[in-house]
């Protein structure tokens, strides 16, 4: 084969390899990506049941209930417009409390409730995760 043809074959193989690697990366990200929902977004356009998502908002006052087993907790996440009941089994972050920001990772159930596999609590008085702040401003419940 002539050197010119060899370069063209190598360039074509390199292009196929790059496209293949990109396709694999995108398919992996699609499976692992957790989309963010505020309670109002979830009520308006419910995500697919069982799909990994993040639910963010404020823990509603008076909503935290601990189960007798000591590791299961039920609470309500609200954005001022809508509320979603959440169940979490595991170790709760130290900063998790009522009237504070939270992002719960997990999935929605057929009844509209949310089962969390991980909880993220805000880390100081001024901080709020960008997704939660955006959702709260969108529903006009966060004072500046």
N, C-alpha and C positions, 0 to 999 in steps of 0.2 A: 504494500500500500504506500502511496505517496505521502510525504509529510503533511501536505495540505489536507488530505483526507483523514489522516490520523488526528490532526487538530480538531477537525469538524466532529469526528466521532467522540473524542474526549470532551469537547464542549457540549455535545448533545447528552452524553452520559452525566456530566456534571449538572446540567440543567434538570435532568430527570431526578437526580439525587436530591437537589435542592427543593424541588417541588414535592417530592415524596416526604422529605423531612418536615417541610412546612405543613403538609397534610396531616402527618402523624401528630405534630405539636398541636395543631388546631383541634383535632379530634380529642386529644387528651385534655386540653383546656375546656372544651365544651362539657365533658363529663364531670370535671372538677369545679367548674365555675359556680359560684353561689350568688345568684342575683339578689339584690337588695329590695325589700318591700317595706313600706310603711303600712300601718293597719288600713288606712283609707285606700291605698293602692291595692292591697290584697282583697278588700271587699269589692272594689270596682272591677278589677280584672283578676280573679283568683288564679294563682299559679297551679300548675299540674300537681295533683296529689302525689306525695312521696318524693318530689323533686327537691334537691338540696337548695335551700335559699337562706337568706338572712332577713330577719324581721327586726326592725329598729323603732324605737320610740321611747316613751317614758313609762316607768313602772307605775301603774295607777295606785293612788293612795288607798290603803285598806284592802288591797287585793292579794297580798302575800299570805299563802296558807301552806304550812309545812305538814307533810304526811307523818303518820306514826312511825314509819320505817326510818325516819331521820335523814333520808337522802333524796326524797322526792319533794318537789316544791311546785305549787301551782300559783300563778300570778297572772295579771292582765297587763298587756302592753297597749298603750294608747298614744295617739298623735293629736288628741283634742277633738277629732272628728269621729273616728271609729276606734273600736277596741277589739283585741284578739286575746282569747284565753291561751295561756302557755303552760305546758307541763315540762319540767326539767328534772332529770334524775342524775345526781352527781354532786360534786363539790361546788358550792356557790361562791363566787368571788367575794372577798371581804368588803368591797365597796358597793355591793349589790344591796339596794334599799329602795323603799317607796319614794316616789317623786324624783327619781334620778334616771339618767339615760342608760339604756341597755341595748345591746345588739345580741339577738339570739340566733344561733346557727342551727338549722334543723330542717323540718319539712312540715307542710300543712297536711292536715287530715281531711277526710271527706266531710266531716261535720263543721269545718271551718276553724277548728282549734289548731294549735301549733305544738309540735313535739320538738323540744330543743335538745341538741346533743352537746352544745357548748354555749356558755354565756360570757359576754364581754361587758364589763361595767365601766363607766367613765372613771378617770383616774384623779381628777381634782374638780374644784367647784366651777371653774371656767370652761373646762374642756367638754366638748360633745363631739362624738364621731361625725365627720362631715355628712354622711348619709342621713343621720338622724337629724342634724341641724337643718339640712335642706328640706327634709320631709316636714319638720315642725314649722319652718318658715312658710312652706307651701300651704299648710293648713292654718297658718296665722295664729299659732298658739305659743310661740316662743317670743318672750319679750327681749328686746336688745338692751 
